[in-house]
């Protein structure tokens, strides 16, 4: 038979056998500001409508940035921006779709 929780709690090293669990009921304050520094690149397929933001922080996802929010000559002269650092901010997330501003 399996030991009961009361039997496990009597052991001196019971913390090794029990996994703590909890349920999140509310997020009062978001600590991550959803901003990150990274590189701005063209998509491999040459999409003229969007650029790819690749953050240096692995905790942020890559972002699809509308070309109207990029520098005016970015599509034709993206190599001039290859060594520049840009800031990206997630303003809205809907499921897996990420909207940026």
C-alpha positions as CSV (number, residue, x, y, z in Angstrom):
1,X,0.0,0.0,0.0
2,X,1.0,3.6,-0.6
3,X,2.1,5.6,2.5
4,X,-0.3,8.3,3.6
5,X,0.6,12.0,3.9
6,X,0.6,11.6,7.7
7,X,3.2,8.9,7.5
8,X,5.4,10.9,5.2
9,X,5.2,14.0,7.4
10,X,6.6,12.1,10.3
11,X,9.9,11.5,8.4
12,X,12.7,14.0,9.1
13,X,13.4,14.5,5.4
14,X,9.8,14.6,4.2
15,X,10.5,17.7,2.0
16,X,12.4,15.4,-0.5
17,X,9.2,13.3,-1.1
18,X,6.5,16.0,-1.4
19,X,6.2,18.4,-4.3
20,X,4.6,21.7,-3.4
21,X,1.7,22.8,-5.5
22,X,-0.4,26.0,-5.7
23,X,-3.0,27.7,-7.8
24,X,-2.7,31.2,-9.0
25,X,-5.9,33.1,-8.3
26,X,-4.8,36.6,-9.4
27,X,-1.8,38.6,-10.8
28,X,-1.8,41.8,-8.9
29,X,1.1,43.5,-10.6
30,X,3.2,42.5,-13.7
31,X,6.9,42.8,-12.9
32,X,8.2,42.4,-16.4
33,X,7.8,45.7,-18.4
34,X,7.7,43.7,-21.7
35,X,10.5,45.8,-23.2
36,X,13.7,44.6,-24.6
37,X,16.7,45.6,-26.7
38,X,17.6,43.8,-29.9
39,X,18.3,43.8,-33.6
40,X,15.9,44.7,-36.4
41,X,16.2,42.6,-39.6
42,X,14.3,41.9,-42.8
43,X,12.4,38.6,-43.0
44,X,14.1,36.0,-45.2
45,X,11.3,36.1,-47.7
46,X,11.7,39.8,-48.3
47,X,8.3,40.7,-46.8
48,X,7.9,44.5,-47.4
49,X,5.2,44.9,-44.7
50,X,7.0,43.6,-41.6
51,X,10.5,43.5,-40.0
52,X,11.7,41.0,-37.5
53,X,12.8,42.2,-34.0
54,X,15.2,39.7,-32.4
55,X,15.6,40.6,-28.7
56,X,18.9,39.9,-26.9
57,X,16.9,38.7,-23.8
58,X,15.9,35.1,-24.4
59,X,12.8,35.6,-22.2
60,X,11.1,37.8,-24.8
61,X,9.8,36.4,-28.1
62,X,10.8,37.6,-31.5
63,X,8.4,40.2,-32.7
64,X,6.9,41.0,-36.0
65,X,7.1,44.8,-36.4
66,X,5.0,46.7,-39.0
67,X,7.3,48.4,-41.5
68,X,5.5,51.8,-40.8
69,X,7.2,51.7,-37.3
70,X,10.7,51.1,-38.7
71,X,13.0,53.8,-39.9
72,X,11.8,55.2,-43.3
73,X,14.6,53.7,-45.4
74,X,14.9,50.4,-43.4
75,X,13.5,48.2,-46.2
76,X,16.0,49.5,-48.8
77,X,19.0,50.0,-46.6
78,X,18.6,47.4,-43.8
79,X,22.4,46.8,-43.8
80,X,22.9,50.3,-42.5
81,X,21.0,49.3,-39.3
82,X,22.7,45.9,-38.8
83,X,24.8,47.1,-35.9
84,X,22.2,49.3,-34.2
85,X,20.3,48.3,-31.1
86,X,16.5,49.0,-31.1
87,X,14.0,48.8,-28.3
88,X,10.9,46.7,-28.7
89,X,7.8,46.7,-26.5
90,X,4.9,44.2,-26.4
91,X,1.8,46.3,-25.9
92,X,-0.8,43.6,-26.5
93,X,-0.8,39.8,-26.6
94,X,-3.7,37.8,-27.9
95,X,-3.1,34.1,-27.6
96,X,-0.1,33.5,-29.8
97,X,-0.6,36.7,-31.9
98,X,1.7,39.5,-30.6
99,X,0.8,43.1,-31.4
100,X,3.6,45.7,-31.0
101,X,3.7,49.5,-30.9
